[in-house]
């Protein structure tokens, strides 16, 4: 258990640096691009996101998760999956190249034809390095991924900013994605020190697909579901509205998905090794989820309260209409990791069939709700209300089902969060009064004042009432500092 704990802390340390570093760079790049480009440019790229994500998911086939979940994976497994990824990526690219005009016709945006044909090269590039990335994750060598990710993101961002400066418009975002993925793939080949064997066993692929195939279908459903609002807005509203929603979603969900990605990258391969030890799995899983929620809840609450000056300062006045979207998305950002963590229990336990069923039921009910909202013309806000409600219902259902596997049921999960929620409500009320009756001279001072007061009160009360999440956070921080000092010396 001690070895697993040490690997988990080490994994969090390096994955934290990787994700925070790369996402921080990406976020800064997005801010500059938002100031150089217009909402329509982001809207056009957003319209293609569902096609690109589904294609990427089909290319991986769920094999990356299957390779991680399998305890006795070997070189034949890795090589067989590599060849499948490359072959499928080529076939999917040909399909998208041919059907690109149909996508452009659906949205009534002719430029989408050429955009889709070029952007589709990203998942072809990815196909040549997916196994290398999976092997590094399976070896729990997260330091290596950190070394690879950050330079790739930085180089891609520089390419995009240069293109935007020289008026390439929407193609600047295309340049960002192509250059980032190409640099990342090249480095994976160099650092992974792995090359495929000249061997392919269909039976191995079939066995992996028994788990990964269900994960694939579930991931495709997730991709469609996560982009369904973009599809609806793109079809019935101007491209500028898609752009406003897209950047509001980026602002709200980037921190949440970054944290979720950090947790997933470390907990899934690490906790999979505890899949037959329920008590240890529950203790480890509970601690991770509680600490993450301890920080995520105040961040998104304070961000929602300070949304208007935040958007005006960071993105500029032309993006202020996206504030109402952002506030709804903050609710989703908090619920997203909770839903995901409970679903991960099913993946860790190898319950791919149950995992898939739950995803299907959830998506069907949500899409029906979105259709009703669209029929009665409640607008984008109505669509976001349905999406928020679906995440809340999903958390309640999934925590009840997955909790049975490790003895961490829904009631206990909710009760664990009540103390921090009470402190957060008081803190939020104080911030509301502060922003309503006491305003600084400019947006930056107003934001800094609110966040310092908010976090000061929240952390102070957490320490006063001796919240376990606060104590665990301090312990993790000290572990990071100690590890950094040791490596530095």
Steps between C-alpha positions, in 0.01 A plus 500: 500500500792733581650442154165580334468812715849621406436437130168684525659806663786493249251461216294792624811713531620448143155483345410818685805673352421362155134596496533831679799595287346403167150621587641821643690565177192405295283731708733796449516425127120481486477841667728660241322323214163616634624857486645460150213299350122535505233268650409368152850350462465296819145409402611341173756280677246406767256379235755238393592383850248215515624349171864524605438356847296207370768427240771508766295265719447254214874504427589411859216246514514511880824303475703747704273448802493124441882488494509687832230287660661170395739375769715274277543721193803417280681611182268301272201691642672835445610420145163361391323811630752727326423354156125514561526870596693591186274308260177631650628860504567483125154363425326760717697782340392390152139487619513850649676641194216373278216607731642843596272685250195342667611637837543846348155474343342397833627817670474712183866598541701424179837563668445193721586268209865599485523550877381146572730344239807666654403460867435129448874454463528536879357157581713341225807649669371379838457144373877462458570585866201379704666174605819680602294733720304209650820310576643799688176529702502126571855534633376787722778718353308827519818706519574403140157616384560834670827545312321422171175695542614846599741569208238368256236736634740794501615445141142455377396819674781701344401375154136599562582846632727575204227390259237707680728805500541470123121479449457128429175514699342163576797318346704615799304256718559226242873575511491476878352150500710354217835631626428401862403143416789451256758620752344284772505187282864547398607536863301192606696289250826640632430470874296179508787299351241259359444378145237251387600142433421347162223298657122517503263268685133551429400299807687745722321792336166324540563435869595862564200618301266305728581763763616787282212468251243582764718784621522618136125508451458676833765757406333564165172562679682737733650688203162540331339596827767753598469667158124472452444860611767621256327306223162653589635855531702461180195378310245757623706801609779717348861379524574785743265340757688173465825687560362670813384166639826329402722747684265512801529121512878524465521748788274295726594143416875531438583503874249221567609276215865567585446386858293204379771409252768518769296274726413259218857474374622397843208331676386272217832316444589519871163403645456227237772317692267512806195377310471188720556682831176689566584652837833644382337621180224677693745678734725615215211600275317689775808700593573604141141605429460696824822697454415588139149615591640706787682717245267482201184615678635842608683562171186463289272672751725806515548497121125499440453796734784695337419391142433839337819684607695177440387476137546872440855491636617171349328478161381853431166678476388307188480179709283636786178359342641153583478565878152348539619181327808491721297504824294198396817323392657558844229272645589233245871547573446404866278200422714366214779348716247356747321318219826388345652370824201279570506364145871427539418253776317291240797517261741401776278206586482398134123563485512630143152371416336678793710810427367508144137449604512789744654728238233408244210565739652830606554621146156402377322684783715809457452518124123467545513792744701710256251427221213615721685821591575564132138436402373758749772751398653560844829596338858411594436560872228235492738253337758563772236456772419153367868410478559613861200302621622189318836514678327533839273202434796303364702559816214379720444186292863412431616552859223266617596226253880522506506552877373147548820358352731653763260582784509876437131570443325815383383602847851487640640690201247780547537515880877531461451823302241676720750673737699656216177597321377687809826697522485563125145640519605750766809593299294545184255728680788714630643528148159594361472786751857603428451514123162672531578775752879532500663520157864573425603758242564250220422139409841362598489647851139391539586140405812484719316645800213256465719192458729592790206565731313192378787252528628659819166448674442154350844364591494672838169337594620165364805515724297620798254211472786257422363369171676179399516626141702801615739278698541262204564794266777630727652152516496463120649847457780420743566173315532693174737753657712226659515306173598817311777583751639147482508503122652848497775404741 
